[in-house]
Structures are given as C-alpha cells and as structure tokens.
Amino acid sequence: MTNTSNLFIKLFLLTLTSVLISSCAPDTNELSNGKNTWNISDGVEFPNNRPLSRSEDGIMLPDGTLIVADQRYGLAKIDITGSVEPFGNFKAIGYIHNPPEIESGPNGVHLSPQKTHILTADIFNGKIYRTSIDTGTTEIVYSHEYGVNTAIQDSTGAIWFTQSTLNKNEERMFGAIVKPIPDGALFRLPLLNGREISKKPDLIVDGLNFANGFYIDESNKKFYISETMANRVLSFDLDISKGILSNKSVLAEIPSPDNMRLNHDYSLWVASPLSNQIFSIDTNNGDYFVVFDAQTEKGAENVKVGLKRVREGDGIADLIGPELIGKMPGLLTGMVIGSETQPFYVANLGNALIKVSTQ
C-alpha cells in the first residue's frame, strides 16, 4: 500500500474516532475592531449522532434545511431537528461508492442562480450532478476526464468548474498534496442555444497548484478562486456575458485555502484545512482575520512548517493528523451560510457539521 493510501486511511479513521465536542451555549465574541469571531467552543456537533459521511460542503434552504455532500448517498438532507435522509436519486443514475474498486467523492455543493437546482461536483470520478430541489431528480450534466472539485452555474446558464489535479482516483488526488503539481485548472461549459450545456469545456485558467473552491461575484464583476497548494486566493476581473477572466492578482495569502462563500457583509469566507480555521477576507483590499477558529497548538506549529514547505515546492500531507484536527469531526473544508438570523455551519471531512449560532 502506498504512503498516500495510508494517509487517506489515517484521515478517514480519524474522522470516525475524534472526540465528541461538548455542547455549550453559543457565544459571540467581538474583536477590538468590532468584527465578530467564533471558536470551536462556541459550536455544537450537528447532527449530534454523527450520521454523515465526508460532509465536505453544503447549502442551506430558506427554512433552515441543509443539503450536504455525503459519500454514501451523493447528497444528504438534514432538517432543523437533525434528522437525516438521502437527497436526490443518485443511485438510480449509477452512483456507487465501493472502494477501492469504485470511488466517488461528492465535493463542492452549490445552488443554481434560480435556487431551483443543486450542482454537486465529484472530485474522484469527475461527474457534475444537477439535482432538482422540488423533485429530488438527479442527472449527470457533464463527465470530466479528471476529478472535479467545485462546479457553479452563473446567470447565463454556463457552468464553471475546477479540476484540482489530473486525478482519476483518490490516491492520485492526494499525490498533489504530497508534492505540489501545477496541473490544476478552471473550465467553463457554455450554454448552447440557450438550452443545452456544452459537452466541450473551455479552458479558462491553467497551471494552478490544486485548484479548489471559487466564487463568482457577478454584481461586482469579480471572480475568486482558491489555489490550495500555493497558499493563496486569486482574484480576476469577470466579463460574465463573454465568460472571460482578466487582470489576475493575489487577493490574499492564507494557508491552504479551500471552499469559499460570500457572507452577508460581502466579506469572502474561506476555509483553511491546514490551519483548521475560516478566514474572512475584505475583497476591497485583501485584509483578513480569523472568523472561526478550531486551531490546536500543534496545528499552529504545522501551519508555519507548511507555509515554508510550500514556498520551497514541497507538500503538506504528513502535517495533517489528529493533532491538527483537534475537536473537529474531520478536516475543516468549508462553511454553510444562511440568512443573518440563522446559524452557520462548519463543513469538514467527518461525519457531523459544527453548528454555530450567531445571535
């Protein structure tokens, strides 16, 4: 068995055995600059019986229902009481996760602009799924040659997606964390004749070191993307009608950026697996602070080592272990944000989310 396979097994077992977080009253802390920040002790596991599987990312519906990635089902629906059930008919269209023979990895989860469908990207098999919120009907809209990290549809109907690396399985994906490989890319599938998604994607950006989550800010004509193994969030000017990006720049340099969402105050929230934190970035100037903190003492040391390694062209895979994850159910990968009055949820590769009340 290879070292990368051993690493994944270690991470998987870790998510199943990490210590249950004690329930405590949510507490909003205010920094001296008036910005809110929370830490792991402000959250509770949700659902508390740990029924999920690799809950990498998700979305929240207006009534508080959550729909998150789940390796067993494709997607899982969680109501406000914590009850969980499969969402979408993934099995009917051939979805199978039966490792090591067949690997599936639902990853980025995003709402369509009309909020009628959910796009789910599979980082292991390269499929992009579209699921109707009303009917639960799921279809495969595109199958990429390599794994797809995140897929988002814009207002023109086009679908943008990231390819983290040239992986066709889980082991090869982790290989790009063991040693940075600049084979990540961003693609766009245009809408043809106003009806059908093209089956031939346009290459928009290539040469990325593990392309990860991204956000399309159409109102401000901006596009943001995480380049995980370069420790930076990139910013581009966006022409949405033409599907063109220009004026590439570095918005912020943070450890191992992953999934991202735009918060109510228009700050960009970005998850960092290596630091076990969520950063809030001011998109006007790139200033940032930690908005959610689950970092351990050993994790803080690993961040310093990891930043140095990446600058020198080395990887960070061996730095990810129990001492980094701490009290999180699994490796921190994202966040689910609803309205200002609703809690937010911290997504991860474990079997429960972290629910944080903001009121």
Wavefront OBJ file of the C-alpha trace (Angstrom):
o trace
v 0.000 0.000 0.000
v 1.357 3.455 -0.912
v 2.077 6.273 1.535
v -0.775 8.349 0.079
v -3.175 5.431 0.599
v -2.008 5.122 4.203
v -2.541 8.854 4.643
v -6.114 8.696 3.431
v -6.932 5.703 5.631
v -5.481 7.552 8.591
v -7.614 10.614 7.866
v -10.724 8.524 7.317
v -10.334 6.646 10.579
v -9.634 9.885 12.338
v -12.951 11.378 11.316
v -14.701 8.348 12.828
v -12.895 8.429 16.151
v -12.337 12.072 17.044
v -13.670 13.170 20.419
v -17.276 14.339 20.674
v -17.496 18.079 21.192
v -19.144 19.193 24.416
v -22.354 21.128 23.939
v -22.088 24.652 25.232
v -24.077 27.868 24.963
v -23.214 29.730 21.746
v -21.155 32.806 22.476
v -20.382 35.582 20.011
v -17.009 37.194 20.627
v -16.248 40.660 19.342
v -12.748 41.730 18.396
v -11.440 45.183 19.227
v -12.094 46.214 15.635
v -15.782 45.394 16.035
v -15.676 42.232 13.911
v -17.233 39.018 15.149
v -15.255 35.837 15.585
v -16.113 32.406 16.970
v -14.107 29.381 18.062
v -14.757 25.666 18.373
v -16.152 26.017 21.918
v -18.953 28.232 20.531
v -20.263 25.383 18.371
v -22.016 22.052 18.780
v -21.938 18.964 16.595
v -24.896 18.725 14.247
v -26.422 16.221 13.909
v -25.146 15.029 17.272
v -25.322 11.310 16.404
v -22.735 11.707 13.630
v -24.781 10.229 10.742
v -22.924 11.857 7.835
v -20.074 10.673 5.618
v -17.453 13.100 4.271
v -19.587 16.245 4.621
v -17.192 18.410 2.579
v -19.617 21.192 1.597
v -23.292 22.114 1.514
v -26.049 24.690 1.133
v -28.908 25.962 3.279
v -32.509 26.417 2.114
v -34.606 29.360 3.401
v -36.352 27.195 6.028
v -33.027 26.122 7.536
v -32.873 22.713 5.852
v -29.334 21.716 4.955
v -28.257 19.734 1.923
v -24.687 18.495 2.178
v -22.274 16.249 0.336
v -22.417 12.658 1.565
v -20.195 9.897 0.251
v -22.796 7.168 0.769
v -25.734 8.847 -0.975
v -24.326 11.687 -3.100
v -26.260 14.258 -1.078
v -27.927 14.171 2.337
v -30.774 16.368 3.600
v -30.757 17.488 7.237
v -33.860 19.115 8.729
v -33.712 21.596 11.609
v -34.133 18.784 14.160
v -31.065 16.954 12.841
v -32.959 14.189 11.059
v -31.011 12.954 8.018
v -32.137 11.268 4.800
v -30.647 10.783 1.313
v -31.426 13.583 -1.138
v -31.628 13.052 -4.885
v -31.869 9.801 -6.838
v -28.113 9.335 -7.244
v -28.316 5.552 -7.011
v -30.785 5.399 -9.908
v -28.282 7.081 -12.247
v -25.441 4.761 -11.287
v -23.853 6.466 -8.286
v -21.712 3.971 -6.379
v -19.091 4.342 -3.699
v -17.490 0.962 -3.122
v -13.760 1.485 -2.591
v -11.245 0.545 -3.704
v -12.957 -0.774 -6.856
v -15.254 2.243 -7.333
v -14.563 5.602 -5.697
v -16.964 8.526 -5.550
v -16.318 11.808 -3.765
v -19.135 14.395 -3.723
v -17.310 17.623 -3.008
v -18.416 21.175 -3.859
v -22.177 21.775 -3.435
v -23.803 24.927 -4.842
v -27.258 26.339 -5.608
v -28.183 27.417 -9.116
v -28.831 31.186 -9.583
v -32.583 30.486 -9.689
v -32.263 28.422 -6.476
v -34.113 25.548 -8.147
v -31.261 23.070 -8.515
v -28.103 21.955 -6.745
v -24.839 21.276 -8.549
v -22.581 18.667 -6.959
v -19.022 18.104 -8.172
v -17.322 14.741 -7.700
v -13.612 15.073 -7.014
v -12.887 11.384 -7.650
v -14.957 10.383 -10.702
v -15.216 13.783 -12.456
v -19.009 13.918 -12.722
v -21.097 17.061 -12.256
v -24.583 16.258 -10.950
v -27.663 18.501 -11.044
v -30.461 17.783 -8.559
v -33.905 19.415 -8.529
v -34.803 20.818 -5.117
v -38.527 20.301 -5.772
v -38.473 16.734 -7.112
v -35.105 15.368 -5.983
v -34.430 14.209 -9.545
v -30.709 13.961 -10.253
v -28.970 13.958 -13.624
v -25.363 13.951 -14.813
v -24.794 17.167 -16.758
v -21.139 16.522 -17.561
v -18.439 13.892 -17.018
v -14.901 15.254 -16.923
v -11.802 13.180 -17.647
v -10.402 14.051 -14.217
v -11.864 14.768 -10.807
v -13.992 17.921 -10.434
v -13.605 19.867 -7.204
v -16.321 22.532 -7.474
v -18.992 23.411 -10.056
v -21.083 26.607 -10.124
v -23.653 27.820 -12.650
v -23.748 31.520 -13.494
v -26.688 33.710 -14.568
v -26.076 32.965 -18.284
v -26.546 29.245 -17.624
v -22.860 28.418 -18.109
v -21.206 26.054 -15.620
v -17.728 26.821 -14.315
v -15.708 24.066 -12.635
v -12.289 23.403 -11.147
v -10.009 20.465 -11.789
v -7.707 20.231 -8.763
v -5.168 17.969 -10.459
v -5.001 15.244 -13.122
v -6.563 12.624 -10.859
v -8.849 9.764 -11.781
v -8.952 8.390 -8.259
v -8.479 9.388 -4.658
v -4.876 8.287 -4.329
v -3.695 10.434 -7.251
v -5.587 13.420 -5.832
v -3.698 13.179 -2.539
v -0.493 12.921 -4.554
v -0.890 16.604 -5.420
v -0.822 17.396 -1.685
v 2.217 15.247 -1.030
v 4.035 17.245 -3.722
v 2.576 20.396 -5.380
v 1.800 19.812 -9.063
v 0.754 22.776 -11.266
v -1.854 20.819 -13.229
v -4.966 22.353 -11.687
v -7.318 24.296 -13.939
v -10.565 26.242 -14.253
v -13.026 25.383 -17.036
v -16.324 26.755 -18.325
v -19.167 24.861 -20.007
v -21.196 27.401 -22.027
v -24.925 27.149 -22.611
v -25.689 26.302 -26.244
v -28.757 27.726 -27.982
v -29.997 28.917 -24.622
v -30.924 25.341 -23.676
v -28.186 22.717 -23.512
v -24.907 22.662 -21.630
v -21.943 22.160 -23.934
v -20.043 18.892 -23.578
v -16.792 20.602 -24.576
v -15.461 22.836 -21.789
v -13.430 25.955 -22.477
v -10.144 26.142 -20.576
v -10.138 29.451 -18.687
v -7.109 29.220 -16.364
v -4.443 26.520 -16.125
v -1.149 25.954 -14.293
v -2.764 26.102 -10.844
v -1.399 24.274 -7.808
v -4.528 22.383 -6.718
v -7.447 24.489 -7.959
v -10.173 24.345 -5.330
v -13.307 26.275 -4.344
v -14.275 29.500 -6.079
v -16.899 32.246 -6.011
v -18.490 34.157 -8.883
v -19.349 37.712 -7.803
v -21.381 38.873 -10.769
v -22.614 42.097 -9.149
v -19.053 43.346 -8.711
v -17.702 41.641 -11.841
v -15.163 39.633 -9.851
v -14.086 36.002 -9.723
v -12.230 34.474 -6.761
v -10.542 31.068 -6.625
v -8.538 29.101 -4.057
v -5.136 27.832 -5.153
v -4.622 25.474 -2.236
v -1.035 24.339 -2.728
v 0.154 27.901 -3.387
v -1.463 29.215 -0.168
v -3.326 31.989 -1.936
v -6.714 33.239 -3.069
v -6.648 34.651 -6.596
v -8.841 37.457 -7.920
v -9.852 38.157 -11.525
v -11.975 40.727 -13.314
v -15.029 38.999 -14.780
v -16.922 39.510 -18.029
v -19.867 37.209 -17.370
v -21.517 37.587 -20.788
v -18.355 36.507 -22.619
v -17.099 34.099 -19.978
v -13.728 35.823 -19.801
v -11.410 36.442 -16.849
v -8.660 39.080 -16.859
v -6.294 41.024 -14.578
v -5.194 38.139 -12.382
v -3.967 39.171 -8.933
v -3.444 37.710 -5.474
v -6.276 38.798 -3.180
v -4.844 37.221 -0.016
v -2.206 34.730 1.080
v -3.626 32.270 3.617
v -2.775 28.644 4.443
v -4.321 26.003 2.141
v -7.489 27.866 1.025
v -10.416 25.574 0.229
v -14.167 26.186 -0.186
v -15.456 29.753 -0.046
v -18.704 31.687 0.334
v -19.673 35.371 0.311
v -21.022 36.413 3.710
v -23.857 38.885 4.398
v -21.376 41.738 4.890
v -19.842 40.931 1.473
v -16.660 39.579 3.022
v -15.311 36.384 1.470
v -15.209 33.458 3.906
v -12.535 30.906 3.020
v -11.889 27.593 4.774
v -8.337 26.524 5.596
v -7.838 22.789 6.302
v -4.190 23.182 7.301
v -4.863 25.914 9.874
v -8.256 24.463 10.939
v -9.803 27.911 10.589
v -12.147 30.004 8.456
v -10.828 33.359 7.279
v -12.913 36.435 6.465
v -11.330 38.407 3.618
v -12.142 42.013 2.702
v -12.433 41.820 -1.086
v -11.654 45.535 -1.414
v -8.126 45.345 -0.025
v -7.334 41.710 0.838
v -7.216 42.293 4.596
v -8.363 39.254 6.557
v -8.954 37.877 10.036
v -9.926 34.516 11.540
v -13.729 34.352 11.792
v -13.888 30.745 13.059
v -11.027 29.129 14.961
v -10.545 25.446 15.756
v -6.747 25.555 15.599
v -4.738 23.473 18.052
v -1.325 24.345 19.472
v 0.328 21.678 17.340
v -1.743 22.813 14.373
v -0.341 26.334 14.690
v 3.179 24.901 14.540
v 2.269 22.835 11.484
v 0.983 25.927 9.693
v 4.389 27.590 9.993
v 6.081 24.455 8.681
v 3.519 24.070 5.884
v 3.877 27.652 4.657
v 7.646 27.254 4.467
v 7.393 23.923 2.654
v 5.013 25.223 0.003
v 7.289 28.192 -0.662
v 10.079 25.675 -1.249
v 7.933 23.482 -3.522
v 7.229 20.712 -1.006
v 3.946 19.207 0.217
v 1.962 19.223 3.451
v 0.254 15.818 3.522
v 2.200 14.478 6.501
v 1.242 17.550 8.567
v -2.431 16.547 8.557
v -3.207 14.376 11.567
v -5.113 14.124 14.876
v -3.121 16.941 16.451
v -4.250 19.295 13.661
v -7.937 18.330 13.532
v -8.404 18.534 17.289
v -12.087 18.701 18.284
v -13.437 18.996 14.738
v -15.256 15.863 13.476
v -12.902 15.859 10.494
v -10.606 18.012 8.402
v -12.172 21.503 8.103
v -13.109 22.187 4.470
v -15.931 24.710 4.199
v -18.940 26.506 5.568
v -22.695 26.720 5.041
v -24.137 30.219 5.414
v -27.836 31.107 5.552
v -29.519 34.393 6.448
v -28.169 36.807 9.060
v -30.515 35.398 11.698
v -29.588 31.760 11.046
v -26.580 29.876 12.421
v -23.712 28.997 10.144
v -22.263 25.508 9.861
v -18.648 24.412 9.531
v -18.221 21.629 6.955
v -15.489 19.016 7.129
v -14.454 15.531 6.017
v -16.019 13.923 9.083
v -19.496 12.692 9.955
v -21.074 15.802 11.502
v -21.108 19.560 10.957
v -20.336 22.190 13.583
v -23.341 24.452 14.207
v -22.518 27.981 15.369
v -25.291 30.342 16.489
v -24.641 33.990 15.684
v -27.395 35.612 17.743
l 1 2 3 4 5 6 7 8 9 10 11 12 13 14 15 16 17 18 19 20 21 22 23 24 25 26 27 28 29 30 31 32 33 34 35 36 37 38 39 40 41 42 43 44 45 46 47 48 49 50 51 52 53 54 55 56 57 58 59 60 61 62 63 64 65 66 67 68 69 70 71 72 73 74 75 76 77 78 79 80 81 82 83 84 85 86 87 88 89 90 91 92 93 94 95 96 97 98 99 100 101 102 103 104 105 106 107 108 109 110 111 112 113 114 115 116 117 118 119 120 121 122 123 124 125 126 127 128 129 130 131 132 133 134 135 136 137 138 139 140 141 142 143 144 145 146 147 148 149 150 151 152 153 154 155 156 157 158 159 160 161 162 163 164 165 166 167 168 169 170 171 172 173 174 175 176 177 178 179 180 181 182 183 184 185 186 187 188 189 190 191 192 193 194 195 196 197 198 199 200 201 202 203 204 205 206 207 208 209 210 211 212 213 214 215 216 217 218 219 220 221 222 223 224 225 226 227 228 229 230 231 232 233 234 235 236 237 238 239 240 241 242 243 244 245 246 247 248 249 250 251 252 253 254 255 256 257 258 259 260 261 262 263 264 265 266 267 268 269 270 271 272 273 274 275 276 277 278 279 280 281 282 283 284 285 286 287 288 289 290 291 292 293 294 295 296 297 298 299 300 301 302 303 304 305 306 307 308 309 310 311 312 313 314 315 316 317 318 319 320 321 322 323 324 325 326 327 328 329 330 331 332 333 334 335 336 337 338 339 340 341 342 343 344 345 346 347 348 349 350 351 352 353 354 355 356 357 358 359
